[in-house]
Amino acid sequence: MSSLGNREKNFLLQIARQALRVAAERRESLENIAQDPALGESTGAFVTLRKRARLRGCMGQIGIGRPLAQVVAHSAKSAALEDPRFDPVRLDEVPEIEIEISVLSALEEITPEKIEAGKHGLLVSRGLQRGLLLPQVATECRWTAGRFLEETCIKAGLARDAWRERETQIQGFTAEVFSEAELPWEQSPGPEGRAKSGYSTST
């Protein structure tokens, strides 16, 4: 996974914010999504929404051979409207929401002893059951690699120690994570830009 520059990050954050606004205002998908050939196709991306530093939604796609901008736009809409843990985002909430994007590397098989907390995200699956946790979750929760693996099993609806069983598949990935709080708002591309009051710098 090649590193993104500030221009590409701002471009994706702008797409995500436009998609968030359209979702909150009209419950629709963003149309006529701008493309940046330098971004290429996505191997996965997640959009995390936070309101006053608290999680407000997080959704994404993995293993999708579509332009990254399209995946980010779709994930932003899903995070706003389809995260089962939260009510849909209202239009009046949009200015208070900070957007974070995680651009994922390709999934690879990983053994438990190779997992590094804070570096690797995990996808644990067995049949139709699967659970995914992003790398930053381990850091935010201060979990060890072992605890992170157990929590990913639980996310998949499996027993905490299901990773020990042969039928359980463990895949790892890394992620490039960036948010509106980290990048100068003046650099945002596009006609709308990002409103300076539109995000919090709280962590």
N, C-alpha and C positions, 0 to 999 in steps of 0.2 A: 504494500500500500504506500503510494508516494505521498509525501507531505504536501499539504495545501498551504498556499500563501494567503496573506490577509485579503487580497482581492477576491480569491475564490471563496474564502470563508464568509466574507461580507455578502457576496453574491448569493450564497446558499441561505444565509440568515434572512436576507431580503425576501427570497422566495418563500421561506417558511412563514415569515410575518404576513406576507400577502395572503398565503393560503389560510393562515389562522384567522385573519380578518374576514375573508370570504366565508369560511366555515361558520364563524360566530354570527355573521350578519345574515347569511342566506341559506345556511346548511347545505352548501354546494361545494364542489371541487373547484380549485383554481384552474382557469382555462388559459390557453395561449401562454404556456409556461416558457419563459426565456431559456435558451440553452447556451451552454459554454462548452465548446468542443474540448477544451483543456481538461474538463472534469472526467470525461469518458463515461463508461457504464459502471453501475453500482454493484458491489458485492454485498451491500447491506447498509442501512442507515436507520437511526432512531432519532426522533425529536422529543425532547423533554420540555414540558412547560412547568414553570414555577411562578407562584403568586406570593409575593412577600416572603420569598425564600422557602415556601412550602410547595411540595409536589402538587401539581394541578392536572397532570396527565403525561403519559409516556407511551408512545407506540412507534412501531417501525416495521421494516421488512428486511428479510435476509435472503441471500442467494438470488437476487433479482437482477437479471441482465438487462436493465433499463437505464436510461440516462439518470445520473445521480440527482439532478434537479427535480425530475419527476418523482423519484422516490422520496425526496425530502418534502415536496409539496403534499404528496399523499400521506406521509407520516404525520405532518403537521395537522392536517385535517382529521386524521384518525385520533391523534392525541387530544384534539379539541372536542371531538364529538363521540368517540367510540370506546374510550377507556372505561371498562365496566366498573372501575373503582370510584368514578366521579360522575357528577351531573355534567351535561354538555356545557362548554364555555359560553357565557353570555357576552354580547357585544360590549357591554359596559365594563367587563373585566379585562378586555384586551389591552388597554394601556398599562395595566398593572402587571402583565405577564411578561416574564423574561424567557427567552427561547435558548435552549441548548441543543446542539446537534452532535451526534456521535456517528462518524463515518467508519464503518466496520471493514476490517480486512476479510479475506476469504476464510471460511471455516476450515479447520484442520483437526484431525483426531489428536487428542492429547491425553497423556496418562496422568493420574492424580499427582504423582511426584514432580511433574513438570509445571504444574499450575503455580503461577505467581500472583498473589493477591495484589490488586491494584494495576496489574499489567494485563492480565488476561480476563476477557469475558468468557462466559460458558454457555453452551447449549447442551442440555441433558435431555435425551429422548429415549422412549421405549414405545414402539408401535405408534399409536396416534397421540400419545402423551408426550409433551415436551415443555420445557421451561427454559427461559433465557434470562440471564442477568448481565448487565453491562459492567465493564471493569470498575467504573467509578463507584459502584454500589459497595464493593468490598472496602474501598477507602472511606467512604462516607459512614459506613456502619462499623468500621474498625474490625473487620473480620479477618481471621487467618485464612489461608488457602483452603484448609480442611473445612472450616465453617462455611466458607463461600460455596464449596462444592455441595455440602449438605443442603444449604438453602436453595441452591439451584434445583436439586432433586425435589425439594418440597414445592418449589414453584411449578414443577412439572406434574404435581399431584402424586408423586411417588414417596416411598418411605425415605427417611433421612439418609439411610445407609444403602439406598438402592444402587449407588454408584459401584458397589462391590460386586454386583451381580452381572453375569456375562451378557445378559440381554440388554443391559443399559449402555447406550452409546454416549460418550463424552466428547464434545468438540469444543475447541477453544478458538479465540480470535482476539485481536487487539483492536483498539479504536482510537481515532483522532477526535478529541472532544474539544469543542469551543462554544462560546456563548456570546450573547450580545454584551454582557458586562465586561468582557475581555477586550473588545474591539472598539475603536473610536467611532461614535455614531456618525460623525461627519463623513466617513469613508463609505457609507452605505450606498450602493449603486441604485439606479432605477428612479423613476419619477416620484415615488412616494417617500423613499428614504425610511429611516426609523426615527420615530419621534424621540427626542431627548428624554422626555418624561415617561417613555414607554417601557422602561425596564428598571429593575432595582439592581444595585450593586451588592446587596447583602449576600452572604454565603452561609 
